Amino acid sequence: MSEATDEATTAPVSRETLPKPTSTRVIVVVNQKGGVGKTTTAVNLAAALAVGGLKVLLVDMDPQGNASTALGVDHRQGVRGTYEVIIDKDAMAWHVVPSPEAPGLSVLPASIDLAAAEIELVSIAGREHRLLDALTVYLAEQPHDYVILDCPPSLGLLTLNALVAAKEILIPIQCEYYALEGVSQLVRTINLVKGNLNDNLKVSTVILTMFDARTKLSAQVADEVRRHFPHETLESAIPRSVRVSEAPSYGQTVMSYSPGSPGADAYAAAASEIAHNEGAA
């Protein structure tokens, strides 16, 4: 899919109504390698699921707040959100706000204040369970179909909190050289969490990002990833796309910025695969 095609197909399109899961699916989007499309994937899948008629919460666990930006939510310094929930034990309901991106989509924003949490958590008892505790209370009061946790590109205490709170892991892997670099370390971390803190955690989904059908490299990387994760890798791959890259600068996901583009179609297809594949979760 060429960038020229991507720019030409921007007309709104209808989306299918997606099936509701039998219970809340809590999915952490994680890859400690930067530049793989992690936050882009988190926000666009959250928006696509919401456009499909589901109730979705995105929890921004990254101090950069890029997910909050893409979902049109204020996250300037001093805006209360993930930091206050994890460090001050504020109720999550106090700080969750609706996103203008889609009905049924809400966000727990992250500001730069969250950067201090990695240090402050070190001396706190039960530091790995802060997010899980808050999320459990929130979901009991405010049932959701999906919770998407967007993590920083590291394996620190913020990511650990997300891994403990989640039931499923989604790993975005870019179709570039050294695509699987770091994934073995991530899998080791996941196994440590499973063994000590969260027995229910599993890798349910792998999504290929920055796919370029014109290159042999993308096809080779896709084949390699499918060999490593034969059951988890989605059929839908996310194309390298100008529209996907531009959308956050307008405070939008590609689902609203360019709803008829190949990037939006790819994320809609990926969300559909995830929603129809609950049994694998």
C-alpha positions as CSV (number, residue, x, y, z in Angstrom):
1,M,0.0,0.0,0.0
2,S,1.7,3.1,-1.1
3,E,1.7,6.4,0.7
4,A,0.1,8.0,-2.3
5,T,-2.9,5.6,-2.0
6,D,-3.0,6.2,1.7
7,E,-3.4,10.0,1.1
8,A,-6.1,9.5,-1.6
9,T,-8.5,7.3,0.4
10,T,-9.9,9.4,3.2
11,A,-13.6,9.1,2.8
12,P,-15.6,8.0,5.9
13,V,-16.5,4.3,5.9
14,S,-19.0,2.3,8.0
15,R,-17.5,-0.1,10.6
16,E,-19.0,-3.4,11.8
17,T,-20.5,-3.8,15.2
18,L,-18.1,-5.9,17.2
19,P,-19.1,-8.7,19.7
20,K,-18.9,-7.9,23.4
21,P,-16.5,-10.1,25.4
22,T,-17.9,-12.4,28.1
23,S,-15.9,-10.4,30.7
24,T,-13.6,-7.4,30.6
25,R,-10.5,-8.0,28.5
26,V,-7.5,-6.2,30.0
27,I,-4.7,-5.9,27.4
28,V,-1.3,-4.5,27.9
29,V,0.5,-3.2,24.8
30,V,4.2,-3.6,25.4
31,N,7.5,-3.7,23.7
32,Q,10.6,-2.2,25.4
33,K,12.1,-1.5,22.0
34,G,11.2,2.0,20.9
35,G,9.8,3.0,17.5
36,V,7.7,-0.1,16.9
37,G,4.3,1.7,16.8
38,K,3.3,0.7,20.3
39,T,1.4,3.8,21.3
40,T,0.0,4.2,17.8
41,T,-1.3,0.7,18.0
42,A,-2.7,1.1,21.5
43,V,-4.7,4.3,20.6
44,N,-5.9,3.1,17.2
45,L,-7.1,-0.3,18.5
46,A,-8.8,1.4,21.4
47,A,-10.6,3.8,19.0
48,A,-11.4,1.0,16.6
49,L,-13.0,-1.1,19.3
50,A,-15.0,1.8,20.5
51,V,-16.1,2.6,17.0
52,G,-17.3,-1.0,16.9
53,G,-19.7,-0.2,19.7
54,L,-17.7,-1.4,22.7
55,K,-16.9,0.4,25.9
56,V,-13.2,1.0,26.1
57,L,-10.8,2.5,28.7
58,L,-7.2,3.4,27.7
59,V,-4.8,3.8,30.6
60,D,-1.8,5.9,29.7
61,M,1.2,4.6,31.6
62,D,3.8,6.6,29.7
63,P,5.0,9.9,31.2
64,Q,5.3,11.3,27.6
65,G,1.6,11.1,27.4
66,N,1.5,10.4,23.7
67,A,-1.6,8.2,24.0
68,S,-3.4,11.0,25.8
69,T,-2.4,13.4,23.0
70,A,-3.6,11.1,20.2
71,L,-7.0,10.6,22.0
72,G,-7.5,14.4,22.3
73,V,-7.2,14.5,26.1
74,D,-5.4,17.2,28.1
75,H,-2.3,16.0,29.9
76,R,-0.3,19.1,30.7
77,Q,1.8,19.1,33.8
78,G,-0.4,19.2,36.8
79,V,-3.3,17.4,35.1
80,R,-4.3,14.6,37.5
81,G,-4.3,11.0,36.2
82,T,-2.2,7.9,36.3
83,Y,0.4,9.3,38.7
84,E,-2.2,10.2,41.3
85,V,-3.9,6.8,41.0
86,I,-0.6,4.9,41.4
87,I,1.2,7.0,43.9
88,D,-1.5,8.8,45.9
89,K,-4.0,5.9,45.6
90,D,-6.7,8.3,44.1
91,A,-9.8,6.5,42.8
92,M,-9.4,6.0,39.1
93,A,-13.0,7.3,38.6
94,W,-11.9,10.7,39.7
95,H,-9.5,11.2,36.8
96,V,-10.9,9.1,33.9
97,V,-12.1,11.5,31.1
98,P,-14.1,10.8,27.9
99,S,-12.2,10.9,24.6
100,P,-13.7,12.9,21.7
101,E,-12.4,10.2,19.3
102,A,-15.4,7.8,19.8
103,P,-18.4,7.3,21.9
104,G,-17.7,4.8,24.7
105,L,-13.9,5.6,24.7
106,S,-12.4,7.1,27.8
107,V,-8.8,7.8,29.0
108,L,-6.8,7.9,32.2
109,P,-4.3,10.5,31.1
110,A,-0.6,10.6,31.9
111,S,1.4,13.8,32.5
112,I,5.1,14.3,32.8
113,D,4.6,14.0,36.6
114,L,4.4,10.3,36.1
115,A,8.1,10.2,35.3
116,A,8.8,10.5,39.1
117,A,6.7,7.4,39.8
118,E,9.4,5.0,38.7
119,I,11.6,6.3,41.6
120,E,8.8,6.8,44.1
121,L,7.4,3.3,43.6
122,V,10.7,1.6,44.7
123,S,10.1,2.3,48.4
124,I,6.3,1.5,48.4
125,A,5.0,-1.7,49.7
126,G,3.0,-3.7,47.2
127,R,4.3,-1.4,44.5
128,E,3.6,-3.9,41.7
129,H,-0.1,-4.1,42.4
130,R,-1.0,-0.4,42.6
131,L,-2.6,-0.3,39.1
132,L,-4.3,-3.7,39.6
133,D,-5.9,-2.6,42.9
134,A,-7.2,0.7,41.4
135,L,-8.5,-1.0,38.2
136,T,-10.3,-3.7,40.1
137,V,-12.3,-1.1,42.1
138,Y,-13.0,1.0,39.0
139,L,-14.2,-1.9,36.9
140,A,-16.5,-3.1,39.7
141,E,-18.2,0.3,39.6
142,Q,-17.8,1.1,35.8
143,P,-17.9,-2.1,33.7
144,H,-16.0,-2.0,30.5
145,D,-15.5,-4.4,27.6
146,Y,-11.9,-3.6,27.1
147,V,-9.1,-1.9,29.0
148,I,-6.0,-1.1,27.0
149,L,-2.8,-0.3,28.9
150,D,-0.2,1.7,27.0
151,C,3.3,1.3,28.5
152,P,6.6,3.3,28.2
153,P,9.4,1.7,26.1
154,S,11.1,0.1,29.1
155,L,10.6,-2.8,31.5
156,G,10.5,-0.6,34.7
157,L,8.0,-0.5,37.5
158,L,5.3,1.3,35.4
159,T,5.4,-1.5,32.9
160,L,5.5,-4.1,35.7
161,N,2.3,-2.6,37.1
162,A,0.6,-2.9,33.7
163,L,1.8,-6.5,33.4
164,V,0.4,-7.4,36.8
165,A,-2.9,-5.7,36.0
166,A,-3.4,-7.2,32.6
167,K,-4.7,-10.6,31.5
168,E,-3.4,-10.4,27.9
169,I,-0.3,-9.1,26.2
170,L,-0.3,-7.5,22.8
171,I,3.2,-7.1,21.2
172,P,3.6,-4.8,18.3
173,I,6.6,-5.8,16.1
174,Q,7.8,-3.6,13.2
175,C,8.6,-5.0,9.8
176,E,12.2,-3.8,9.9
177,Y,15.7,-5.2,10.5
178,Y,16.2,-6.7,13.9
179,A,12.4,-6.9,14.4
180,L,12.7,-9.5,17.1
181,E,15.5,-7.8,18.9
182,G,14.5,-7.5,22.5
183,V,11.5,-9.7,22.2
184,S,13.4,-12.6,23.9
185,Q,14.1,-10.3,26.9
186,L,10.4,-9.3,27.0
187,V,9.4,-12.9,27.0
188,R,11.7,-13.6,29.9
189,T,10.2,-10.7,31.8
190,I,6.7,-12.0,31.1
191,N,7.6,-15.4,32.4
192,L,9.0,-13.9,35.6
193,V,5.8,-12.0,36.1
194,K,3.7,-15.1,35.4
195,G,5.7,-17.1,37.9
196,N,5.6,-14.6,40.7
197,L,2.9,-11.9,40.3
198,N,0.3,-12.8,37.7
199,D,-0.3,-16.4,36.7
200,N,-3.1,-15.5,34.3
201,L,-1.0,-13.4,32.0
202,K,-0.4,-14.6,28.5
203,V,0.7,-13.3,25.1
204,S,-2.6,-13.4,23.1
205,T,-1.7,-11.1,20.2
206,V,1.2,-10.1,18.0
207,I,0.6,-7.3,15.4
208,L,2.9,-6.5,12.6
209,T,3.4,-2.7,12.1
210,M,5.1,-0.6,9.4
211,F,4.4,-3.3,6.8
212,D,5.4,-2.4,3.2
213,A,4.0,-4.9,0.7
214,R,6.4,-3.5,-1.9
215,T,9.5,-4.8,-0.1
216,K,10.9,-8.3,0.4
217,L,12.1,-7.3,3.8
218,S,8.6,-6.8,5.2
219,A,7.5,-10.2,3.8
220,Q,10.6,-11.8,5.3
221,V,10.1,-10.2,8.7
222,A,6.4,-11.2,8.7
223,D,7.4,-14.8,8.0
224,E,9.9,-14.8,10.8
225,V,7.5,-13.4,13.3
226,R,4.8,-15.9,12.3
227,R,7.3,-18.7,12.8
228,H,8.0,-17.4,16.3
229,F,4.3,-16.6,17.1
230,P,2.3,-18.9,14.8
231,H,-1.0,-18.6,16.7
232,E,-0.7,-15.2,18.2
233,T,0.1,-13.1,15.0
234,L,-2.8,-11.3,13.5
235,E,-3.6,-11.7,9.8
236,S,-4.0,-8.0,9.6
237,A,-0.7,-6.1,9.3
238,I,-0.5,-2.3,9.7
239,P,0.9,-0.6,6.6
240,R,3.6,2.1,6.7
241,S,1.4,5.2,6.4
242,V,1.7,8.9,6.3
243,R,-1.9,9.3,7.6
244,V,-1.2,7.1,10.7
245,S,1.9,9.2,11.4
246,E,0.2,12.5,11.0
247,A,-2.9,11.9,13.1
248,P,-1.4,12.4,16.6
249,S,-0.2,15.9,15.6
250,Y,-3.8,16.8,15.2
251,G,-4.8,15.2,18.6
252,Q,-6.5,12.3,16.7
253,T,-6.3,8.7,15.9
254,V,-6.2,7.6,12.2
255,M,-9.7,6.3,12.8
256,S,-11.1,9.8,12.9
257,Y,-8.3,11.7,11.1
258,S,-8.5,9.6,7.9
259,P,-11.2,7.0,8.3
260,G,-11.1,5.7,4.8
261,S,-7.3,5.3,4.6
262,P,-5.5,1.9,4.5
263,G,-4.1,2.5,8.0
264,A,-7.6,3.0,9.5
265,D,-8.9,0.0,7.6
266,A,-6.0,-2.1,8.9
267,Y,-6.6,-1.1,12.5
268,A,-10.3,-1.8,12.1
269,A,-9.5,-5.2,10.7
270,A,-7.1,-5.9,13.6
271,A,-9.7,-4.8,16.2
272,S,-12.2,-7.2,14.5
273,E,-9.7,-10.1,14.7
274,I,-9.1,-9.4,18.4
275,A,-12.8,-9.1,19.2
276,H,-13.7,-12.3,17.3
277,N,-10.8,-14.2,18.9
278,E,-11.8,-14.1,22.5
279,G,-11.4,-17.8,22.9
280,A,-7.6,-17.5,22.2
281,A,-7.2,-15.0,25.0
